[in-house]
């Protein structure tokens, strides 16, 4: 039970604890130990030991659910991973013990009912200490694995239909097949056969651990792909609507400008002319780059900036953006500027600044956007980790930017220093 609890904690520590974590954890450990002591050892055979270990596993899962504020399936996932780690360490210890006993020496390890320290059996003392080091080494290794796999992805979203066969297979491998090999198959086997069974168990557990963590990774990747596709489709529709609005505004701008010229010729009142001039200014498109899509998105986002007291400066040479589709340009720069606007809105007025530079150098196209931000940013795999409570529903803007950048074999670099967040993109474009 101690081995099982310690192994489960390698993965459980990345989950969200309930209030009163300290006393809940202490109660959990005490209850698990009490349960393990209360379970009677009727016989050492494959069936009964399987039932015994399954009962201990089920009780530990229930106890950990009392400690961590997560879905039951998430706790089960972590406990299954922990049980597999425990089983790998156990199998290595069995191999170590078998290797020495195969040489003619009768020695016992950490699983012996006798304490080797009370006597002169120094080989058993050595194996006892070696077993503990094996467990420490295996647990330390999988602590690193857990840290890399679960950091930034603590909420493992798996459906019951996916978890059920996974849990069944893992429990069969960790419990029943192990008990069958130890208590039944190895009774009449020579040392080589027993070694092969233990090696097979270790290899199977390692393979199962890979599958165990590959499933949620693939599920997450599939979910992100579906979400990015939806966002791209939405951006496509928004661009069509924005394009229509942009054209209508240009028509109104020219009509009002023509009317203003007529009024000036008729020498209308100065206040009327000033009022109409102000209206013309609101319709005027201040961006006239070589990319129509970029003009549309810059016009939209600059209007948002004006309405929120954001100082937005932009220098853009879009003469080399012909390699990119209009929709991609709109979605790419729209997401970049949306992300920047969202960041500076958290700052007080007067500190809200966004700058954008689009330039060409030879065959390369450079995009640089910078903005202020508050607090601290943490990066995971090159992207900032969202600080919002519903992390699964946010953070897709920059993922969409990265996806479009990679679509055109470009490179993206992000940095956050001294309160300034900077996004840099580099594309290769052949001059037209």
Steps between C-alpha positions, in 0.01 A plus 500: 500500500786736576654431158164552330424830676848638433485404130151649456618830652756532220205586274234618745706798620420679172126489567292761679481432877184546703480752782662362812751301296729430799250329726329329206833352382586382851157339536539338157836342585380383842185345352698323226744350750214394727329333205818317395552369856135394524510296178563134595763296316315172455735344246777583255346407168434695181123543548498609863802731463335661196185568702712633788697741285193615305325578828801702619512687169125579503518623860799725422312653204200578722730648765681723249166626365442631853826697475498639145229712337504325163286268293504138618636392160795738538583356843466146362737592215766622745458201730528258208821674393626477858411132529691433177809680633478297822471182297808584291706556815363179652591295192855640495540402867375149419759478220773612738400243760472227236846577362664446840298193594570347159866509593441262788465760778174501693426864565191710569421855401259772601198266470630250753290452815824476701710804583848438357658752736449260795758239412820449303346454153692788339390407147136547602591832662665604174195395294264672745689829457536443125124448465431829675745674265327339203168641611655842562666502155188384313279749684750783439508421129122499468481818709689669216269337244192614691633854529555524126175331400258653748634852549259737323266208429376406845142457387495170316178496300419140416153358453380198696484301176872562451603449861305178565699269265823681593443445873395137444812426295733671747352321801525166322863571418596642840304261717374177346778425250759589763340275763463223245867523411622513861274244665418256220714506187840532671451210744644235267708732279875525487677831567510600133125457462431703813733777382320512165162538675628790712665667200175460305305661786740795515491551122120474499470758779734742324303459176176549694634821657582634155147418381352638821647846442473489123120469510431828685768674292331387180157587637622847589660543155178388330294740712737787421488418129119500498493828693753665268300387197186654652684824577638513146153448351368773728786727387409424138139610560614808692727598214214477249282716723782744571577524130139590422492756782830644383369546147176659624695737723721600206189575295353709782833675544512603135132607501544714810824644369322595179220661704757694703654637181153611379430675831831683482414619152164624628677664795300319766534595867840423653348292781318279249818452299698418819239249609501325165883508486507321835262239362723455194799447727322214677447321168843571357723196453843597628665178379579453135752219469548262209281242678126560507451242779765672713330836444172352622644346816711805584195724457297279734760467772604866492134593558493267802820661627358851465188396690705361789765765537776287345789669322538290183789577263554307180751504215411241240651414162275223367651488150639149563191341661373365168607146594233493772123469445276789601322290763830394655619862512177608669503213753875526567517874570155501660606243760833674562334837563211349700755340730685831537179696564386253765836529675514882513139534613617365837728806531390847617425761233810682391705180505310321224735484204517269199754526221516308173770487233471312171811529284691319228869425467606314189282191476400516866183650647521609864204559730556645846222591744564618855268596784509555874369243746445471872607225738723211404488273197592132508584321176435136416637359173563849366150638570380701801282308744159660547422623852125470451302254709361317195838429342356241259290767326770767465846548356402402146579840343876454502463132414311611189779749422758224537299267278471754217868592537604136466263461204725742307825353641550806717648530848343649811682629805343637819666686786385682813748730673462806721124519451522483119368203303646466152390273215728453200422316178732432207385379159684438176342657196614515139464846350223523243 
